[in-house]
């Protein structure tokens, strides 16, 4: 009999809108490869950009917050594994899962460490250097508690693995490094991409609802792009992303070549036409999907150290990593004009994807770890007394608050 997986989504996956959406689709593909029967459930409303999971044989279910109907729903499906999409989802539904399906493996996909991203954002707003006083925030208390309550948490970045083990002293058996899982790029595929001479203009891309992305657009507009435009007056910057609001669209400026293009229906098409990708993120966490899109399409990047974090390991980057705006712009101009350097950086990008994110390097280890944890679940949980304690208190506090809300709503 096939094992069953219930994914409780924070949102419905939008692989064309965000790296989080792509990540979720990769996880679904992995479980399908292991012949899991899958239901994806979410309390969130669907947007027009949501992927129709029924196209790939996934049952889609709408669930309600603070409602006992979820109890009946999960008990009737009786999953072997529950995957929480981000820690907020585990906070909302974890106690119900533990009550109704106590023997099911509870897995948390963190997407990125929210406490790290929020801490860096606050340090940036304060104009101060990020340190542990910003890392140990209210988000970290909630997020670490969620990781402890789960049997296994998926961590997308090696840097975040180090932060969890070194700063938060998280037991290694509770966390698993699982980055983007990608197909190999063959020599034939890379050779079919547009050449240096057939590309023009700069590109940046990212969901505009994500604060690090919007901030980077402002940074480009106010500081970096004028420096590049001064040296390359005929070049334009094409800015793509989902959910462009009025405050984003008003940044559009034909005269300076700062062009808000909005949602890209095909990221590969627009990325492959561009000569250089810019990623001047000043805060954030996790791995950056825009860099993966750039490398897949042979587009070298200029990026900040925040953007590059966790991406390259010991492999040379597919471009330049610079935090100073003048050096960032200088390297962008150099990449745009120098074919030799551009081609070298493009080659590095293919190497990064094939060596560091080849899905075959992670699949077996991931499911071996899942199977091993399921087989020794009682012992695994006994060794995690902190998790048991936090589960006990969450169940008592959140359970009765949720039941009070449910009664109030009646």
Secondary structure by P-SEA (a helix, b strand, c coil): cbbbbbbbccccccccccaaaaaaaaaaaaaaaaccbbbbbbccccccccccccccbbbbbbbbcccaaaaaaaaaacccbbbbccaaaaaacaaaaaacccccbbbbcccccaaaaaaaaaaaaacccccccccccaaaaaaaaaaaaccbbbbccaaaaaaaacccccccccbbbbccccccccaaaaaaccccccccccccccccccaaaaaaaaaaacccaaaaaaacccbbbbbbbccccaaaaaacccccccccccccccaaaaaaaccbbbbbccccccccaaaaaaaaacbbbbbcccccccccccccccbbbbccaaaaaaaaaaaaccaaaaaaaaaaaaaaaaccccccccaaaaaaaaaaaaaaaaaaaaacaaaaaaaaaaaaaaaaaaaaaaaaac
